[in-house]
Amino acid sequence: MQNVRESQGILGAKWKTVSPEEKQLYEDKYKVENGTYLQIISKEKQEAMKLLEEEKKQKTTIGLLDQYLQFKKKPT
């Protein structure tokens, strides 16, 4: 854990010495990559929500089928 803190301190000190123009290059790259990341995450989240919805529908269907079968077993 201490090595991570030391590394963060060193990198933070170096970042403070970087020119605004050079910082802008990194910030622009971050914006592009972050946008791509957010698009990927959004698609994955949508797919996960679809799977969850399908699972809910299957459970509901199974539950209704079980209820129907129990109803059919009851003597009239």
C-alpha positions in Angstrom: 0.0 0.0 0.0 2.8 2.4 0.7 4.4 1.8 -2.7 1.1 2.9 -4.3 1.0 6.0 -2.2 4.6 6.8 -3.0 3.9 6.3 -6.7 0.9 8.5 -6.5 3.0 11.2 -4.8 5.7 11.0 -7.5 3.2 11.1 -10.3 1.3 14.0 -8.7 4.5 16.0 -8.4 5.4 15.3 -12.0 1.9 16.2 -13.2 2.3 19.6 -11.6 5.3 20.3 -13.7 3.7 19.4 -17.0 2.9 22.3 -19.3 -0.8 23.2 -19.9 -0.4 22.2 -23.6 0.9 18.8 -22.7 -1.8 18.3 -20.1 -4.4 19.2 -22.7 -3.1 16.2 -24.9 -3.7 13.8 -22.0 -7.1 15.4 -21.1 -8.2 15.2 -24.8 -7.2 11.5 -24.9 -9.0 10.9 -21.7 -12.2 12.4 -23.0 -12.1 10.2 -26.1 -11.4 7.0 -24.2 -13.8 7.8 -21.5 -16.6 8.4 -24.1 -15.8 5.0 -25.6 -15.8 3.4 -22.2 -19.2 4.9 -21.3 -20.7 3.7 -24.6 -19.5 0.2 -24.0 -20.7 0.2 -20.4 -24.1 1.6 -21.6 -24.5 -1.3 -24.1 -23.5 -3.9 -21.5 -25.9 -2.4 -19.0 -28.7 -2.5 -21.6 -27.9 -6.1 -22.4 -27.8 -7.0 -18.7 -31.2 -5.4 -18.2 -32.7 -7.3 -21.1 -31.4 -10.6 -19.7 -32.8 -9.7 -16.3 -36.2 -8.9 -17.8 -36.1 -12.2 -19.7 -35.3 -14.0 -16.5 -38.2 -12.3 -14.7 -40.6 -13.3 -17.5 -39.4 -16.9 -17.4 -39.9 -17.0 -13.6 -43.4 -15.5 -14.0 -44.2 -18.1 -16.7 -43.0 -21.0 -14.6 -44.9 -19.7 -11.6 -48.1 -19.4 -13.6 -47.6 -22.8 -15.0 -47.1 -24.3 -11.6 -50.3 -22.6 -10.3 -52.2 -24.0 -13.3 -50.9 -27.5 -12.7 -51.8 -27.3 -9.0 -55.3 -26.1 -10.0 -55.7 -29.0 -12.4 -54.7 -31.5 -9.7 -57.4 -30.4 -7.3 -60.5 -32.6 -7.3 -63.6 -30.9 -8.3 
